[in-house]
């Protein structure tokens, strides 16, 4: 019986060793698969990270260009000084583009006053009086031009009509005479003026 017990004990030990070895083999294989998965995920994340960094760098240049462009557009519609020369040029350009024999727009005079600070604000304005002779269509177009000023899309300096006086033509289709009191705005805070 001694031999038999040794044989059975040997078989049991061998069976335990085989079962333990198979279990260890399965654990090792599972860990290797998990390690390979983590390595693949880490590689993918590294690749994704580098792609995001490249995309961020390319967009950074675009954002800088847009910011600079927006700054220039903002400076055009809300300048940092009176810039009466550019303001006069705006009115002249409008007149040239809209003055036709059958559809006139003629500037009679432009008179500028000293700039003033708007009370309790960070901006200033240049008051001006503008007299024009125009067809009804161009008069409407000019009023719309002033009303839509200040938008970045239009690129026209921010202005407002304070008051206006209108004289109707004697005959149908004739020229209207109008006198506008306009305020053309500029930044007080950026310019450092108080």
Secondary structure, 3 states (H helix, E strand, C coil): CHHHHHHHHHHHHHHHHHHHHHHHHHHHHHHHHHHHHHHHHHHHHHHHHHHHHHHHHHHHHHHHHHHHHHHHHHHHHCCCCCCHHHHHHHHHHHHHHHCECCECEEEEEEEECCCEECCCCCEEEEEEEEEEEECHHHHHHHHHHHHCCCCCCCCCCCEEEEEEEEECCCCCCCCEEEEEEEEEEEECCCCCCC
